[in-house]
């Protein structure tokens, strides 16, 4: 791609030979044939990742794909820092590796949802209880009957903070809570589906603090991060590791109306501001349950593998099979989302696949996962026995990379055919 076209498309410099910018964890990867993927199929999956990188919209990409519990891919392409479209050519480039931590943005919601389902498993909350049962001040302006389950499934009626709120409010939890208590809901009966981009996480975290007496960071560490053996997998990242964190870059053409309106409605800011805020040390050190969990692709795939294995990781029970089922079963049906402006299927915390096509590929009705700012794709499919995490550092919204994102998902679902896996968690409801 020539320099002029890169400037127009706001993309990075992509070398012809990707070998110098590709890092592969060979010690972890198994032969694809050993888990039922042909070598040709595995090659097609990786080519689809390379094709996404060649769009120039993703300064760094990490992929971890497990099948039948075994890692087939744990690789990275690109640079964690120094190769953004506006970076000076003399800026030092830091090569990304499979061990580079990346902000998950909204994929954080899937992990936070499981944290709340764990509270329910322990009998500390009932998801059908109103939020105001635990936090009476939330009941203002008719919000007294909005339940935890409605918050988890984006039917809580508080999809966004006021549009005039400064973004640095995001790391002022007391001010955010005041704003949410004072918010007037768009609905109070759970009938309006409207994606809660950032608000729901604050509500859920506040409830957790009330019933446990500890922070959501501590609870996550105790019940998920440590049992799963994660290095990162925290809300934000401590100062010691900030230098390891990949930077986010607003790539691709600048969104225009009406896309820009949808972006601002969902995120509360334009994408350039999102880039600036997400690279701010204050954001990186904050605890934002719906939007700033940090981890590697392998760690995210590990989390979803635990979910596939009915709550077990390496022989240790992390959660009950019923908890997995409750976190992934559909709530409602395919419905138009008033925030994302598209039809969506949700569970109480996950974005679900569909038939004959869905977010997670063809015939993915039982797949579950979550997007992160459109470009991060993390999911599990029980029928294909796969847990996938594609983490990226570019923040393009509507750009020429979209066909390649779709092709990646379709290639994975096509090359990892259904295996006849039995969902043991489902049996508890029979």
C-alpha positions in Angstrom: 0.0 0.0 0.0 1.6 3.3 -1.1 2.1 6.2 1.3 -0.7 8.3 -0.2 -3.3 5.6 0.1 -2.2 4.8 3.6 -2.7 8.4 4.6 -6.2 8.4 3.0 -7.2 5.2 4.8 -5.3 6.1 8.0 -3.4 2.8 8.1 0.0 1.4 9.2 3.0 0.5 7.1 2.7 -3.3 6.4 5.8 -5.1 5.1 5.6 -7.5 2.2 7.3 -10.2 4.2 5.4 -10.8 7.5 8.0 -13.2 8.9 10.0 -10.5 10.8 6.9 -9.2 12.5 5.4 -12.6 13.3 6.0 -14.4 16.7 4.9 -18.0 17.2 4.9 -19.9 20.5 5.9 -23.2 19.0 6.3 -24.9 22.3 2.5 -24.6 23.0 1.1 -25.3 19.5 0.0 -28.8 18.7 -0.3 -30.3 15.2 -3.7 -29.3 13.9 -4.4 -32.8 12.6 -4.2 -34.1 16.2 -7.4 -32.2 17.1 -9.2 -32.8 13.8 -8.2 -29.7 11.8 -6.5 -30.4 8.5 -3.2 -28.8 7.8 -4.8 -27.0 4.8 -7.6 -25.8 7.1 -5.1 -24.5 9.7 -3.2 -22.7 6.9 -6.4 -21.1 5.8 -7.2 -19.8 9.3 -3.7 -18.3 9.6 -3.9 -16.8 6.1 -7.1 -15.0 7.1 -5.3 -13.4 10.1 -2.5 -12.3 7.9 -5.0 -10.9 5.4 -6.5 -8.9 8.3 -3.1 -7.5 9.2 -2.4 -6.6 5.6 -5.4 -4.2 5.6 -3.2 -1.9 7.7 -5.9 -1.3 10.3 -4.3 -3.4 13.1 -0.9 -2.4 14.4 -0.9 -5.7 16.4 -2.9 -8.9 16.3 -2.8 -11.8 18.7 -4.5 -15.1 18.1 -5.0 -18.0 20.4 -7.2 -20.8 19.2 -7.8 -24.0 21.2 -9.6 -27.1 19.9 -10.6 -29.9 22.1 -8.6 -28.1 24.8 -5.3 -28.0 22.8 -3.6 -24.9 21.5 -3.5 -24.9 17.7 -2.5 -21.2 17.4 -0.7 -18.9 19.8 0.8 -16.2 17.6 1.1 -12.5 17.1 1.7 -10.2 14.2 2.9 -6.6 14.3 4.0 -4.1 16.9 2.7 -3.3 20.3 3.9 0.3 20.0 5.6 2.5 17.4 3.8 1.6 14.2 0.6 3.6 14.5 -0.6 5.6 11.4 0.4 8.9 13.0 3.6 7.7 14.7 6.8 9.3 13.6 8.9 7.0 11.4 11.8 7.4 13.9 9.6 6.2 16.8 11.1 2.9 18.2 8.9 0.0 17.2 8.2 -2.6 19.9 7.4 -6.0 18.5 4.2 -7.6 19.8 4.5 -11.2 21.1 1.8 -13.7 22.3 2.7 -12.6 25.8 1.9 -8.9 25.1 -1.1 -7.7 27.3 -3.9 -6.0 25.4 -6.9 -4.1 26.6 -10.1 -6.1 25.9 -12.5 -3.2 26.0 -16.0 -4.6 25.9 -14.9 -8.3 26.0 -14.4 -7.4 29.6 -18.1 -7.7 30.0 -18.1 -11.5 29.5 -15.6 -12.0 32.3 -17.4 -9.5 34.6 -20.7 -11.4 33.9 -19.2 -14.7 35.0 -17.9 -12.9 38.2 -21.5 -11.9 39.0 -22.8 -15.4 38.2 -20.3 -16.8 40.6 -21.8 -14.5 43.3 -25.2 -16.1 42.5 -23.6 -19.6 42.7 -22.3 -18.7 46.2 -25.8 -17.5 47.3 -24.6 -13.9 47.7 -27.0 -12.4 45.2 -30.1 -13.5 43.3 -30.0 -12.2 39.7 -33.7 -11.7 39.8 -33.5 -9.2 42.7 -33.7 -5.5 41.9 -30.4 -3.6 42.1 -32.1 -1.4 44.6 -32.5 -4.4 47.0 -28.7 -4.2 47.5 -28.3 -0.5 46.8 -31.5 1.5 47.6 -30.2 4.8 46.2 -30.3 3.2 42.7 -34.1 3.3 42.8 -34.4 7.0 41.9 -36.5 8.0 38.9 -38.4 4.7 38.8 -35.4 2.3 38.7 -36.5 0.4 41.8 -37.5 -2.7 39.9 -34.6 -3.0 37.5 -32.9 -6.3 38.2 -29.3 -7.6 38.1 -30.3 -9.9 35.3 -31.6 -7.1 33.2 -28.4 -5.2 33.7 -26.4 -8.3 32.6 -28.6 -8.7 29.5 -28.6 -5.0 28.4 -32.2 -4.5 29.3 -31.6 -2.3 32.4 -32.7 0.9 30.8 -29.4 2.8 31.5 -27.4 2.3 28.3 -25.1 5.3 28.6 -23.9 8.1 30.8 -25.0 11.7 29.9 -23.4 12.9 26.7 -21.8 15.9 28.4 -19.9 13.9 31.0 -16.1 14.3 30.6 -14.4 11.0 29.8 -12.0 11.4 32.8 -15.1 10.7 34.9 -14.6 7.0 34.0 -12.0 6.6 36.7 -14.1 8.5 39.3 -16.3 5.6 40.6 -18.2 7.8 43.1 -19.1 10.4 40.5 -20.2 7.6 38.0 -22.3 6.0 40.7 -24.0 9.4 41.5 -24.7 9.8 37.8 -26.2 6.3 37.5 -28.4 6.8 40.5 -29.7 10.1 39.1 -30.2 8.7 35.6 -33.7 8.5 34.1 -34.1 5.1 32.5 -35.4 4.6 28.9 -37.5 1.7 30.3 -37.9 0.0 33.6 -39.6 -3.3 32.6 -36.8 -4.9 30.7 -38.6 -4.5 27.4 -36.1 -2.3 25.7 -32.8 -3.9 24.5 -30.1 -1.3 24.4 -26.4 -2.3 24.8 -24.9 -0.9 28.0 -21.4 -0.1 26.8 -20.0 1.1 30.1 -22.7 1.6 32.7 -23.7 -1.9 33.6 -20.2 -2.8 34.8 -20.2 0.0 37.4 -23.6 -1.2 38.7 -22.5 -4.8 38.9 -19.2 -3.9 40.6 -21.0 -1.8 43.1 -23.3 -4.6 44.0 -20.4 -7.0 44.4 -18.6 -4.6 46.8 -21.8 -4.3 48.8 -22.4 -8.0 49.3 -18.7 -9.2 49.7 -17.1 -6.2 51.4 -14.2 -6.4 48.9 -13.4 -4.9 45.5 -14.3 -6.5 42.2 -10.5 -6.6 41.4 -9.9 -8.7 44.5 -12.8 -11.0 43.8 -11.7 -11.5 40.2 -8.2 -12.3 41.4 -9.4 -14.8 44.0 -12.0 -16.6 42.0 -10.8 -16.5 38.4 -7.3 -15.0 37.9 -5.4 -17.1 40.4 -7.3 -20.4 39.9 -6.8 -20.1 36.1 -3.1 -19.2 36.6 -3.1 -15.9 34.8 -0.3 -13.4 34.7 -2.5 -10.5 33.7 -6.3 -10.8 33.5 -6.9 -7.8 35.7 -9.0 -4.7 35.4 -6.5 -2.2 34.1 -2.8 -3.0 34.7 -0.5 -2.0 37.5 2.3 0.5 37.0 4.9 -2.2 37.0 3.6 -3.7 33.8 2.3 -0.6 32.0 5.4 -0.6 29.8 4.3 -4.0 28.5 0.8 -3.0 27.5 0.1 -2.6 23.8 -1.1 0.8 22.7 -4.5 1.3 21.0 -4.7 3.2 17.7 -7.6 4.9 16.0 -7.0 3.5 12.4 -9.1 3.6 9.3 -11.2 6.4 7.9 -12.7 8.7 10.4 -16.4 7.7 11.0 -18.9 10.0 9.4 -22.6 10.5 10.2 -24.6 8.4 10.9 -21.8 6.0 12.0 -20.2 8.7 14.1 -23.5 9.3 15.8 -23.8 5.6 16.7 -20.2 5.5 18.0 -20.7 8.6 20.2 -24.1 7.2 21.4 -22.5 3.9 22.4 -19.1 5.1 23.7 -19.8 8.7 24.8 -17.0 10.0 22.6 -15.5 9.9 19.1 -13.0 7.2 18.3 -9.9 9.6 18.4 -10.9 10.5 22.0 -11.3 6.8 22.8 -7.7 6.2 21.6 -6.4 9.0 23.7 -8.2 8.0 26.8 -7.4 4.3 26.5 -3.7 5.1 26.4 -3.9 7.4 29.4 -2.2 5.9 32.5 -5.3 6.9 34.5 -7.5 4.7 32.4 -4.9 1.9 32.4 -4.8 1.9 36.2 -8.5 2.3 36.8 -11.1 -0.5 37.5 -13.7 -0.3 34.8 -15.5 -3.7 34.8 -17.3 -3.2 31.5 -14.3 -1.9 29.5 -10.7 -2.2 30.6 -9.8 -5.8 31.6 -6.3 -6.6 30.3 -4.9 -9.9 29.2 -3.3 -11.9 26.4 -5.2 -13.9 23.7 -4.0 -17.1 25.4 -5.5 -16.0 28.7 -8.8 -15.1 27.2 -8.9 -18.4 25.3 -8.1 -20.2 28.6 -11.1 -18.5 30.2 -13.4 -19.6 27.5 -11.9 -23.1 27.5 -12.9 -23.3 31.2 -16.4 -22.4 30.2 -16.4 -25.1 27.5 -15.3 -27.6 30.1 -18.3 -26.9 32.3 -16.4 -24.8 34.8 -13.2 -26.9 35.2 -9.6 -25.9 34.4 -6.9 -28.5 34.7 -8.9 -30.6 37.1 -9.9 -27.7 39.4 -13.5 -26.6 39.6 -13.8 -22.9 38.9 -17.6 -22.8 38.8 -20.6 -25.1 38.7 -21.9 -26.4 35.3 -25.2 -24.7 36.1 -23.4 -21.4 36.4 -21.9 -21.8 33.0 -25.3 -22.6 31.6 -27.0 -19.7 33.2 -24.3 -17.3 31.9 -24.7 -18.6 28.3 -28.3 -19.4 27.9 -30.3 -17.0 25.6 -32.4 -14.4 27.3 -35.2 -13.2 25.1 -34.9 -13.7 21.3 -33.2 -12.0 18.4 -34.1 -8.3 18.9 -33.1 -4.9 17.6 -30.6 -3.3 19.9 -31.3 0.4 20.2 -27.7 1.3 21.0 -25.8 -0.8 18.4 -28.6 -0.3 15.9 -28.7 -4.0 14.8 -30.4 -7.2 15.8 -28.7 -9.0 18.7 -29.0 -12.2 20.7 -27.8 -12.0 24.3 -27.5 -14.2 27.4 -27.0 -12.6 30.8 -23.5 -11.4 29.9 -22.6 -12.9 26.5 -23.2 -12.2 22.8 -24.6 -15.3 21.2 -24.2 -16.8 17.7 -27.1 -17.6 15.4 -28.7 -19.8 12.8 -28.0 -20.1 9.9 -25.4 -17.4 10.5 -24.4 -15.3 13.5 -21.7 -13.4 15.1 -19.6 -16.5 15.5 -20.0 -18.0 12.1 -22.3 -20.3 10.3 -24.6 -22.5 12.4 -23.2 -21.0 15.6 -26.5 -21.0 17.5 -24.8 -22.4 20.7 -21.7 -20.3 20.5 -21.1 -17.5 23.0 -18.6 -14.7 23.5 -18.1 -11.0 23.2 -16.8 -8.3 20.9 -14.4 -5.6 22.0 -14.8 -2.4 20.2 -15.8 -4.4 17.1 -12.3 -5.5 16.4 -11.6 -8.0 19.2 -13.4 -11.3 18.7 -13.5 -13.8 21.6 -15.8 -16.7 21.7 -16.4 -20.4 22.4 -18.4 -22.9 20.4 -19.4 -26.1 22.3 -20.3 -27.9 19.1 -17.0 -27.2 17.5 -15.1 -27.5 20.7 -13.1 -24.3 20.1 -12.2 -21.4 22.3 -10.9 -18.4 20.3 -9.4 -15.1 21.1 -8.4 -12.6 18.4 -7.1 -9.5 20.1 -6.2 -6.4 18.1 -4.9 -2.9 18.8 -6.6 -1.0 15.9 -9.8 0.8 16.5 -11.3 1.2 13.0 -15.1 1.3 13.0 -16.5 1.0 9.5 -13.5 0.4 7.2 -12.1 -1.9 4.5 -11.0 -4.4 7.1 -14.6 -5.6 7.9 -14.7 -8.2 5.2 -11.5 -9.7 6.5 -12.9 -9.8 10.1 -15.9 -11.7 8.8 -13.8 -14.0 6.7 -11.7 -14.9 9.7 -14.7 -15.9 11.7 -16.2 -17.8 8.8 -12.9 -19.6 8.1 -12.6 -20.7 11.7 -16.2 -22.0 11.9 -15.8 -23.6 8.5 -12.5 -25.4 9.2 -13.4 -26.4 12.7 -16.5 -28.4 11.9 -19.0 -29.6 14.5 -17.7 -32.5 16.6 -20.8 -33.9 18.2 -19.7 -32.6 21.6 -22.2 -33.2 24.4 -23.1 -30.2 26.5 -22.9 -31.7 30.0 -24.2 -28.5 31.6 -27.4 -28.7 29.6 -28.2 -32.1 31.2 -28.9 -30.5 34.6 -32.0 -28.8 33.1 -33.4 -32.0 31.6 
